[in-house]
Amino acid sequence: MSARDIAIAITIGVALLILLAMLRAWRRRQRRDAGLSAPLGVPEHAEVVSRHEMLYVSTTRHDQPLERLAISPLAYRARGELAITDRGLALCLDGTPTVFLASSRLVAIDRATVTIDRVVEPGGLVRIVWRADDTTVVDSYLRLSAGDPHELISHLRQLVPAAPDTGATR
């Protein structure tokens, strides 16, 4: 065996070890997040107000844009459509069941510049803050295929319920 063959074998071995480590880390993340799920299916009488072509980028822990969550079916980037309805918003991602975020789950809508896997121009991402369950708030990031997200954000903000009045003053 020549020195070149040994170098190739070592390179292949190291590459396989790196791929194996990546696979183990992703599986561990999926087990960690198995208790979280995205709500599926659009309510029967929801009226679609508008539709927008978009790229779904990621879902992360709230205010931790680099900590991806493996919430099914939002674990992977995908192209799709955002449908705004009178009852919430639907994420119709290619090859996955439709995720429906009812207005009651929405916490906030704003803009972002960075999330795991993606850095764009300032404010180029739409961040949807929503409740995955009673105690877990997450952020989902979208990138519109065309146009400025300003109008979309205005429509989405109308879906977010007003914060309850606690009677506290500043």
N, C-alpha and C positions, 0 to 999 in steps of 0.2 A: 504494500500500500504506500502510495506516495504522500508527500507532505501536503500536496494540494487536495488529495482525497480526504485526508484527516481533517483539514481545515473546513472542507465542505460538510463533512459529517458532524463536526462540532457546531457549525453554523445552523445546520438543520436541527440538531438536538436542542440548541438554545431557543430557536424559533418555536419548536414544539412545546418546550417548557413554558414559554411566555404565553402561548395560546391556551395551554392547559390552565395556567394561573388566571387568565382573563375569564375563561369559562367557569372556573370555580367561584370567582368573585361575583360574576353575574348571577349564578345559581344561588349563592348566599344572599344576594340582594333580593332576589325573587322570594326566597323563603322569609326574609325579614319583613317584606311588604305584603305578604300573602293575606294578612288580615284587612287590608285596605282594598276597596274596589270602587270602580266608577259606576254610577247608576246607568243602566241600559234601557233603551226603548223610550220613544216619544209618547207622551200622553195622547190618548185617542182623539180628542177634540182640540188639540193645540193648533192654532192658526199661524202659519209661517208669514212673518212680516217681511223678511229679506234674507237673501242668500249671498254668501261671499266665498270665493275660491281662496284657499289658504294652505299653508304648510303648518302642520302641527309639529312643534319642536320638542317639547318635553313637559313633564310635570315634576316639580321639585318640592322639597319641604318649604314651608312658608318662610319667606325672606332669606332663604338659603339657595340662591339660584344655581349653585354648583353641586347640589346634593340630589341627584336624580332618584326618583321613586319608580319602582317597577309595578305600577298599578295597571292591572289588566283592564281594558285593552289599550291603555295609554303608555305602555312601556317603550314603544319605539316611535321614531319619527315617521311621519306619513303625510302624503298629500291628501286633500279632502275638501270638504265644504263645511262652512259654519252657517247654520240656519238659525236665525233669530225668530223666536215664536212669541206669542203673547203670554206664555207661561214659563219661559226660560230659553236656554240655548242648546242646540243640538250640534255635536261634533260628528260629522259623517265622514269617517276616515276610510280610505281605500283598504278593503280587505278585512275590516273589523266591524263588529256590531256598533250601532249608533249609540253614542254616549249622550245622555240628556241631563243637563244641569238645571234643575228647577230654580226659579227665582229665590226660593227659600234657602237654597244652598249657597247662593252667591254672597260673597263678603265685600268684594271690591273689584273694580276694573281700572287698570291704568296702563301706562307704557313702561317698557323696559328696553335696555340696550344689550344686556348679556344674560345668557343662561348656559347651562352645560351644552357643549357642542356648537354654540352659535354666538357670535358677536356681530352686531349690525350697527348701522348709523344710530345716533342718539334717538331714542324713542321709537325705533323701528319694529319692536315687538309689542304685541298686545298681551298683557298679563291678566289672567283671570284668576282671582283669588276665590276659592270655594272650599266648602266643608266636605271632606271625604267621609267623615262620620261625626258623631257628636263632639269629639275632642280633638280631631285632627284637621287643621287647615292646611291646604296645599295651594301651590301656584302652578297654573298651566300656561304655557307660552305658545302663541300663534304668530305667524308672519303672513300678512296678506299677500296674495300673488300679484295684485295690482292695486294701485291707489294708496292714498294716505289713510292711515287708520283713525284719524280724528273723528270722522262721521260715524264709523263703526263703534268706536268707544263711547260716543254720545248715546247711541241707541242702546248699547249694552248696559251703560250706567243706569238707564231708566228701569232695568230689570232688577237692580240691586235694591233689596228692601231698605227702608230708612232705619237708621240705628234707633233702638228703643230709647225713649226719653227717661233718663234715670232721675231727673230732678236736680242733678248736681250742676253747680255753676262753676265757672273758671275763676 
